[in-house]
Amino acid sequence: MDGSSRFGNETTGGFSLFGHSWGVFPSLNGSWLISSEKFMKNVSAINLLKFRAGYGVTGNDDIHDYQTETYFSSIRFKDVSKWSDSDKSGKPTNSMGTTGRANLGIDMGLFNDRLSLSVDVYSSNTSNLLVLKQFQDVAGLDSYWTNGGKLSNKGIEFSASAKLLNLKNLHWRIGVSVGHYINKITELPNGSYTTSVYGGEVLTSVGNPAGVFYGYKTKGVFATEAQATASNLKKMNDNGRIALLVPVI
C-alpha cells in the first residue's frame, strides 16, 4: 500500500485514508531451483538452474507538486488594478497510472560457476496513463496533467558473464548484456494529439510508441559546401528580403 500527496483525494482504483489517496500494489513472485532436484545430481556441468516467475503492480506519481489543485493568483495590471488569474487547469489527475507486469526468467551457472547466464521475458500493461496535454491558446495556460489511455510494453533481456581468471590475488570477470523491447499505445480516450517539448512536437497516437517525435521528413544532408550552394535554397527574412541559405558543412 502506498500513498502520494501529489494526487487528489478521490483517486480512481484507490481509497481515501487520513485525507489522502492511497493505492494497493500487490506482487507475487516464485522460483523453482531445478538444480537442487534429485534428477539433477548427476549433471555436473550445471551448478545452478533456476526458473523464476512473477507478477506485480506498481504506481506512478512522477508529476510536480500541486498539479491536482486549482487556485488563483493575483497579478498587477499597469500598476493600477489587480486581476485574479487562474494558475492551474482545474482538470486534476484522478488516478496513479498503474502498471501490471508479468515476468519469466531463467538463471544458469555452468562449469563450476565459470559461466553464468540469465534470460528474462516480460510483458507489462499500463492503464490510466499520466499524460501532459496542451490547452488551446484561448485558455491562456500552457499545459495540464491528466489521465488517459493505455500502454503495452513487451521485451526480452539476456546477460552473460564469465570468470576468465580466478587466482588468489587476481580475479577477472567479463560480462555482456543485451535487451530489446517494444512499447505501443493501445488506447486513447480522445484521439491523437501532439505536445510541444523543447521546440519540437511529440506525437501521441494509438498504434505508435510513446514519445514519437513528430515533424518533417528530411531528404538527406549535404556532403560538401558545393552541394549546399548548388541547391539554391532561399528564405524570406523578417524585413521582406530574400536571403540565400548556405548551410555550414
Secondary structure, 3 states (H helix, E strand, C coil): CEECCCCCCCCCCCEEECCEEEECCCEEEEEEEHHHCHHHCCCCCEEEEEEEEEEEEECCCCCCCCCCCCCEEEEEECCCEEEEEECCCCCCCCCCCCEEEEEEEEEEEECCCCEEEEEEEEEEEEECCEEEEECCHHHCCCEEEEECCEEEEEEEEEEEEEEEEECCCCEEEEEEEEEEEEEEEEECCCCCEEEEECCEEEEECCCCCCCEEECCCCCCCCCCHHHHHHCCCEEECCCCCEEECCCCC
